[in-house]
């Protein structure tokens, strides 16, 4: 008897592209697959709506891992998540199951697919120092320390600027040194391609659906003072908090979340284009043909 194919599959795409539904359908077609989340925020309990976690119906159809298990007061990071995902992958493969890793958090995916980066770990003292700098000062320092690395960095994403500057300062080497030391991917991957216009429409529709399903009430039930640094960065959370505090009107809320989500999706598309190991697909039929 031919042993089952347990090679990991990476199913990626920008937020709103339909990864969760596509992963479930692909898993059902393959017959021996289970899904592992590579999302930084879907790990948290009590936040399934605002994090756009897979629905209960989807999780009943196919087993999911690393969804809704962490208290929002606990931090999460790419290296820790990759180790958890690696253990899930090992267990699934040993049992003859095929892991499908899906999510939109780039570094989380990269650490799972290519191994944890050899770049220096975060230093709390330096991170605190950098967090006090003005955005333009952070950008200037990165450009001076590593001009090539700065040119390849999304300078509008201050989290990336801060982390990249930290790597350069702690490691004493340009970003290109660390980026060229990845392992080969542990499996094959696809990225769901949609036009910008289609993706924007899907994001707007999903935002309205989240609000109708109770995203405001979900955020209101959270204790903002106890949210971890990671959980507090959940997409859409700040906008709902602004509404609850009276800083946004209800009619402005959907537009604010949609705009933030579109901006995030643009950064994701930029990252995904750089990942040349990913094969672009447009529907589940193409996915199934790629991995059957």
N, C-alpha and C positions, 0 to 999 in steps of 0.2 A: 504494500500500500504506500502511495506517495505521501510523505509527511506534509502537513498543512504549511502554507506559506505564512510565515510570521514576521516578515520584514516590515519594520515600521513605515507608516505612511504619514506624511505631513501635509495637511490640508489647510492652506492659509489664504488670507485675503484681508482687505481693509474692513473696518467695522461697517456693518450694514450690508455686506456682500452676500450674506446667506450661508456662511460657513457651517453654522450649527445644524441647519436643516440638511445641507448637503452631506455632512459627515454622517448623520443618522441614516440617510438613504444609502450612502455608499456602504456603511457597515452592514445594513440589511442585505444588500446585494451580494456582498462578499460572503456573508454567512458565518464567519468565525471572528469577527472584529468587535472591539470595544473602543471607547473614545476616552482620550486623556486631554484635559484642558491645559492649554499653555497661556491662559489669560491671567494677568496679574491681579484682577479684582473679583473674578467669579469664584475665587476661593472663599469669599466671606459669607458667613451665615447672616440671614436677615436682610440681604441686599439683592435678591434675585432679579428684581424688576430694573433697578437703576444700573445694574451691571450687565443687563441683557443676557442672563444665564439661560441655558437650555430649559425649555418648558418641562413640566412634570410629565407630560405626555411623551416628549422626546426621550426623557430619561427612563421611562417605563419601557419604551421600545428597545432601547440599547443601553447597556450599562455605561455610566460615565464615571470618571475618576477625577479627583481634585476639584470638585465643585461643592461650594457651600459647607466647608468643614472647619474653617478658621474663624475665630472670634475677631470682629472688626477692630478690637483693641490691639491685636497682634500685627506686627509688621510682616511683610512678605518681601522677598527679593529674588532676583533671577537665579542666583546660585542655589539657594535653598529649594526653590521650586524645581529646578532641574534635577536635583538629587531625589526629590520625591517622585518626579516623573520617571526618572531612571529606574527606580525601584518598581514602579507600576509596570513599566515596559518589561522588565526582567520577569516579573511574576506572570504577566499575560503570555509572554512568549514561551515560558516553561510549561504553561497549561495548553499550548497549541492555539492561543488566540493571537490575532493580529492587531497591534496597537495603531489607532488613528489619532495623531496628535493635531489638535486644531486650536487656533487662537490668534489674537492679533498683537500680542505684546512681543515686539521684535527681539529684544535681548533674551527674554524667556525662551522663545523658540530657538534662538541661536545656541543657547547653552545646552538645550536638550538635543538638538540635531548635530552639533559639532563639538560638544564638550565644553566644560566651563572654561572661560577665557583665562589665560595665564596672566592677564593684566592685574596690577596691584589691587588688593581689596580696598574698599572705602576706609578712609581714616577719619574718625569722628571729629578730631580737633581741626584738621584741614577743611573738612566739609563745613563745619560751623563757621570757620573764617571766610570761606568762599560764599556762604549763604548770606553774609552781611554786605557783600559787594553789590553795587548797582549793576543792572544787566549790561550796560555798555562797557563797564569796567571788566566784567567777566569775559565778554567777547574780545575786548582789546588784549587782555592777558593771554587768551588762547591763541589769538592771531600772532602775537609776538613770540610765544613759546613754541608754536608749531603751525606755521603758515599753511602748509599743505593739509594738515589735519583739520584746521579751521575751515579751509575751503570745502572740505568734504563733510562738514558738520552742519546740521540744520540750526543756524544761529538764532532762529526764532524760538527754538525749544530750549529754554534755559536749563532744564534738567539735563539735557544732553551736553550742553556747553559746560556746565559745572562738573559733570562726571568726566568728560574728556579732558578738561583742564587738570582735574585731580589725577587722572592716569598719567598725564605727561609730567606733572610735577613730582609725583611719587615714584614713577618708574624711570625717569631720567631718559626716556626714549620717545620718539614721535609715535603718534597713533598708528601709523602704517606698520610699525614693528609688531605691535600686538595683534593687529588685524590680519597679518600674514602668517600667524602661527596657529590658526584653527586646525582642528583635525578634519578628516573627511566626514561628510554627513553619514549618520547611522542608517539612513533609509532614503527613499525617494520622496519628492515633494511636488505638489501642484499649488498654483495660486489661482483663485477665482478672479477672472477679469470681467469688469463691467465698465461701461463708459462713465465718465464723470457725471454726466447728466442723469443717467439711470441711478447711479449710486447716491447722488444728492437727493433724488426723489425718494429712494428707499429709506434714507436716513431721516428725512422729514416725516415720512409715514410712520416709521418705527418710533420716533420721538412722541408723536401724538398717541400712538398705541400705549407706550409706557406710561404716559400721564393718565390716560383713561383707565389703565389697569391698576393704578394706585402708587405710582412712583413718589408722589408728594407725601402720601401717608407713610410710606416705607421710610423715607428720609426723616420725617418728623419723629418717627419712633426711635431713631438712633440717638445716642448721646454724643453730640458733637465734640464734647470735651474729652471723650475717651477714645475717639477714633485714632488709629495708628497713622503714622506718616503716609504709609502706602494706601490704606483705605480712604483717607481724606482726599486723595487725588483721583478717586473714581470719576470717570467722565460723567458730567451732568449733575454731580452732587453739589458742587459749589453754586450752580445756578438755582437749584431747588432751595438750597439754604438761603440764598439771597431773596427768593420769593417769600419764604417763611418769615424772614426778618423784615419784610416790607420794602426791600430795596429794588424789587422787580414786581411789576404788575403781572397778573395771571395771563393777560394777552401777550405779554413780552416773553414769558417763560419758554414756550416751545421754540420760538425763534432763537433765543439765547442758547438753548441746549443744541439745537440743530446746527448753529454756526460753530460752536465749540467742537461738535462731532465731525463736521465737515473738515475743519482745520486739522483735527487729529487724523482723519482718513487720508488727507493729503500727505501728511508725514509718513503714514504707513505705506502709501503707494511708492513714495520715494525710496524707502528702505527695501521694499519688496522688489523693486526694479534692480537694485544692486545685487540681489541674491540670485545669481545666474544658474544655480542648481535647481531652481524651481521652474516647473513647466506650466505655462499659462493654459487655462481651460476656461470654458464658458458655461458648461453644464455638467450634470452628474453622469450623463452618458459617456462623455469624454473621460471623466474620472474613472468610471468603471472599466472602460477599455484600457486605460493606462495601468490599472492595478489588478486586473483579473488574472 
